Amino acid sequence: MADLPDSVDRHILDHRIVLALKAVREASGCTLQEAIDIFEVRYEALRRDRPEEFHLSREEYGHNVYT
């Protein structure tokens, strides 16, 4: 995975999914599908390593987000 700016983690933790995807694409120059894949890997790593920083449960997190 490409080196991602700190803003990606902050966007993920603050439930700003679209901004996180945009930051991933800008940092890596990847396609939207690749950004989604990178997002998923980073999301899972953050859930594992920093669960206390999420404001929404895993079940609530992706509601009303369609890609």
C-alpha positions in Angstrom: 0.0 0.0 0.0 1.2 3.5 -0.8 2.3 5.8 1.9 -0.9 7.6 2.8 -1.2 11.1 4.3 -2.4 11.3 7.9 -5.6 13.0 6.6 -6.7 9.6 5.3 -6.8 8.1 8.8 -8.5 11.2 10.2 -11.2 11.1 7.5 -11.8 7.4 8.1 -12.0 7.8 11.9 -14.4 10.8 11.5 -16.6 8.9 9.0 -15.8 11.1 6.1 -15.6 8.2 3.6 -15.7 10.3 0.4 -13.0 12.6 1.6 -10.9 9.6 2.6 -11.3 8.0 -0.9 -10.4 11.3 -2.5 -7.3 11.7 -0.4 -6.2 8.1 -1.2 -6.7 8.8 -4.9 -4.7 12.0 -4.8 -1.9 10.5 -2.8 -1.5 7.4 -5.0 -3.0 8.3 -8.4 -5.1 5.1 -8.3 -8.5 4.3 -9.7 -11.7 4.6 -7.6 -11.9 0.9 -7.2 -8.3 0.7 -6.1 -9.0 3.5 -3.6 -11.9 1.6 -2.2 -9.7 -1.5 -1.8 -7.0 0.6 0.0 -9.7 2.2 2.1 -11.0 -1.2 3.2 -7.5 -2.4 4.2 -6.8 0.8 6.2 -10.3 0.8 7.8 -9.7 -2.7 9.1 -6.3 -1.8 10.4 -7.6 1.2 12.2 -10.5 -0.8 13.7 -8.0 -3.3 15.0 -5.4 -0.9 16.2 -7.4 2.2 17.3 -11.0 1.0 18.0 -11.6 3.6 20.7 -11.3 6.4 18.1 -14.3 5.3 16.1 -17.5 7.2 16.9 -19.8 4.7 15.1 -20.1 1.0 15.4 -19.0 -1.3 12.5 -22.7 -1.8 11.7 -23.5 1.9 11.5 -20.3 3.0 9.7 -21.2 2.2 6.1 -24.9 3.1 6.2 -26.0 5.3 3.4 -22.7 5.0 1.5 -22.9 3.4 -1.9 -20.0 2.9 -4.2 
